[in-house]
Amino acid sequence: MKDPIDSRRLLAFYTLAQVNSFTEAGRLLGRTQSAISHAILGLERELGTRLFRRHRIRSTLTEAGEQLLAHAVRILAHMQQAREEIRASSGGRLPPGRVERARFRPDGS
């Protein structure tokens, strides 16, 4: 199995598909327009196809983009559901634990 699609790229793709603007997608995600553009280009390279038709003001989905959007909606919903279920079962807190410290010895041992 090949590496899975990066979740940050998938979220950038989903957000761009919703708002049709690289600048607005970046604003919503707290990222730059350039970061969104790089995420989409990386995703397109990874999948070997264009996902958006880039126009001067707006971007629209290609047929491949429409297909990926259907998957992205389900994947992101599952990720959100998993996050909520895990947080609910743990009370939203990290359990107490030990933090191991590295020991530095001048002699290198």
N, C-alpha and C positions, 0 to 999 in steps of 0.2 A: 504494500500500500504506500502510495506517495504521501509526502507530508500534507497535513490538513491545511486548509485555507486559514491564514492568519485572522484572528478574530477582530483585530483593529482595522485591518483592510476591509473585512466584511462589514463592519459597522460604518466605516467611511462610505463604502458602496451603498449601503442601505440608506444612509442619511442623504447622500447626494441624489439618489433615486427619488426620495421624498420631496426635496426642495429644488432640484434641478439647477443648483448654483454651487460652484466650488467654493465661492466666498462664504455663502450662507451656511453650507455644510461645515466649513471650518469654524465659523463662529459658533454654531450649535455644539460642536464637539470640543471647543477650546483649543483648536489647532489652526495653523495657518492655511491659507488657500493652497500654498505650495505643498504642504504636507498631505493635503487631501489629494492633490493632483498626483503626487508621487505614489500614494497608496493605490490609487486607481490604476495608474500605469503598471505598477508592480503586479496587481491582480490580473490585469489584462495580459501581461507577459506570462504569468503563471498559468493562466487558462488557455493562452494561445489564441485569443479572439478579442475583438473590440466589444466593450460593454455599453459604451455611450457614443452617441453622435454629438460631437461638440459643435455648438453654434456660438455665435458671437455673444449672446446674452444668456442663453439657456443650454442645458445638455439634456438630451432625451435618450432613453434606453434603446439599444438594439434588440433584436430578437433574442440573442444570447443573454443580454442584460435582463430581459423580462424573465427568462428561465431562471437565472441566478437569483433574481429578486424573490421569486416564489420560494426558493430554498432558504434564502437569507431570512425571510420573515419567520419561518419555522425554526431555523437554527437559533436565531437571536431570542425568540420566545422561549425555547428550551433552556438556553443559557440563563435567562432571567429567572425562570421557574426554578432551576437548580440552585441558583444563588439564594432565592427567597426561602426555599425549603431547608437548605443547609443552615442559613442564619436563624430560621425559626427553631430548628431542632437544637441548636447550640445556644439559644438565647441571644445570639448576636455578639457573644463575647468569646475571646480566645481563652482556652483553658489554661490554668496555671501550669508552668513548666520550667524546666531548667534551661539556662543558656550556658553552653559550654564556652569557656574562654580559652583562647590559644595562649600558650605560655612561651615566652621568648627567653631563650637562654643564650647568653653571649658566646658560649662555646659552640653554638650551632646544633646542639643535640636536642 
